[in-house]
């Protein structure tokens, strides 16, 4: 029987995370599994707790949203430790890409009896931020600015904070000249964002990269070129289905290493947590993490 260590951040959506874990924890224990819970003080502390639990041979449960999943998954990347996800955040985009259930009985069954699946991770490096490893995507532009606003929203929560953050970011966005290098080949354009995606989803169920696969050893590179704001709003609506990739203003490439630069210090983000400014490099680490699916 598997032994689990759940890592929870009580200060980031703590009530939601605790509630999500409660139902699953009861089912795991009733099935005879051992479960211990660790409460982190920060994402860095959560990473440390995850590494220690992994070194003891325990299955590490990341309880929360994409920030916790990316932080803990990144910490376990390349270690051989086994990760389980208990989705309890605003987005849960990586869990969605893995088609994980959210209903406690079905999720407990996955955690107890699911087979480990090797998935890719993303190594992120920049001059102004320490090397880190994430799971979902690296994005530089208006979406990173929108996420910044959403993370600091006081009155709105969940998807509503993303919509409000996106509106604020788009209205204030200035056209930016990008230079995106994919496996050594340079692509220049003026536009809104460049995304290096391992998972197809980001920003709370937005299908930014419909063809992205978490286990193909490649990153899907989505570049959204300049367009009138009215058209850009229409394009944003199409992110729900992935139809935006058919627009002439959207270009999609694939590669193993992606460097994003711009003519000004625009923000980039990674899994909703890492916040810095370009230039940034994203490199895929094929099959570096084992996840229960």
C-alpha positions, 0 to 999 in steps of 0.5 A: 500500500502506498504511503502519502505525504500531502503538502498544503500551503495554509495561506494560499487558498487554505480553506479550499485546499483543506476541504479538497484534501479532507475528503480524499484523505478519509478515503485513502486511510479507509483503504489502508494507506498511510497519510501524513500532512505537512503545512508549508510557510511558502512555496519554497518551503513546500518544495523543501518538504516535498523533496524530503518526503520524496527522499523517504520514498513517499508519494508526495501529494501537491494540494492546491492549484497550479502554483503548488503543482508546479512548485512541488512537481518542479522540486521532484523533477529528476529525482525519481519521486512520485507525485500525486495531485489534489486539485484545489486552486483557481486554475488546476490547468495541469491536472486538467491536462492529465484528465484527473478527476476532481470528485474525491472517490475517483481521485482517491482511486487514481492515487491508490491504484493509478499507474505512474506516468512519466511527464515532461517538465520545464527548466526556466532560467533568466538573468534576474531569477534563479533557475527553477523547474515548472510543469505547465508553461512559461508565458511572456507578455499581456498574459503574465501581466494579467496573472500579476493583476489576478494574483493581487486582486482583493475583491475578486476570486477564482475565474473572475479575477483572471477576467478582471486581470486580463481586461486591465492588462489588455487596456494598458498593453503597449505593442512589443517587439519580440525575438523568440528563438526556437531550437536556434532559429530566430522569429521576430514579431510585434505582438501580445505574448509568447508562450512555451507550453508543456500543458495545453491549458493555462490561465484557468481553463484557457486552451492556449496550446491545443496540440501540446502534450505533456509527454512528447519531449517538446514545447508548443510555442504560441506567438500572438501577433499584433492586432486591434484590441477588438480583434484581440478580445475575440481571440481571447474568447476563442481560447476556451476552445483553442480556435484561436490557433486558426487566426492569421495573427497566431503562429505555433511552433514546436521545439525543445528550447525556447528563448524569449526576448523583447525590446522592453522589460516585459513580465514573464510568468511560469505556472502562475507563480514565478514572476520576473522580466524577460529575457527568459529561456525555457527548456524541456526536460523529457520524462523527468517526473512521474505522476499518478494518473 
